[in-house]
Amino acid sequence: MLKSAPADAIPYFLKAAKYESDLKKSPQLYADLAGAYGEGPIAKQSEEYKSKFTTESPESKLAVENLNQLDDRQIRRARTRHGSQYQPGQ
């Protein structure tokens, strides 16, 4: 599912990360989750941005902010795997 539909795999990775098991401690789980974000919603929005915007505008700035939020979500989920809270700038 990761390769054919990365965005669809995200909820499954998140569910797996919530279980108290060895899987929760597996770096591969978080690498796959990051890959799913990168190849799924982030790639989609990035392509839309590239095709739609050629100059900076309020709309293009909003699109960049949305991409940044996806990146932040990707990082936050990876950092909370051991229960620590994400702190911007760490």
N, C-alpha and C positions, 0 to 999 in steps of 0.2 A: 504494500500500500504506500510505503514511503516514496518509492520512485514513481509510481503511476499517479498518485493523488496525495502529494505531501500535506496539503492543508487538511485533508480528511484524517490524516494520521495524528495530527496534533492532540485532539482530545484523548486518544488512546494512550499517548505518551504521558500526558498529564495525569490520567487516571492511574497508570502504572507507577508514577512517581509518588502518589499518595499512599500506596500500600506500604506497610511496615514489613519490608522484605529485603533480601540482598539486592534485588533489582533496583530498589530506591538508591542504593549506594553505588550503582554501576555508572562509571563515566560514559559508557556507550549509550545509555539511555538519554543522557543530556546532550551528547553529541548528535544523536539522531533527532532529538527535539529541536535543537538549533538548526540542523539541516532542514527539517520540515518547515520551520519558519522561513528560513532563507530561500528555499526552493518553492515555497507556497505563497503566502500572502505578501511577503516582502518582495519577492521577484515579480509578482503580479503588479503590485502598486508601482514598483520601480519602472517597469515597462510602460505602464500607463503614463507615468510622469514624463518619461523620455519622448513618448510619441505625442503628448499633448502640449508640453511647454517648451518654448524655445527662448523666451525671455522671462525675466523675473516679474512677477505680479503678485498681488495679494493672494490670488488663487494658487499660484505656484508655491508661495511660501506656506500656505496651508497644507498643500500636498506634501511638502518636505517635512513639515511638522508631523503629519500622519505617519510618514515613513520612520521618523525618529521615534515615535511612540511604539511602533512595532518592534524596532530595535531594542528599546527599553524593556518591553514586555519579554522579549526573547532573553535578555540578560537577567532580568528579575527572576524569571522562572528557573534559570540555571543556578542562580545564586541562592535561592531559597530551598534548594534540595536538602539541606541539612537543618532546616528550620531557622536559619539566620535571615534577618530581614534585609532586603535590598536597600542600600544607601547610595544615592547618586554620588558620583565622584570617588567611590572607593575603588 
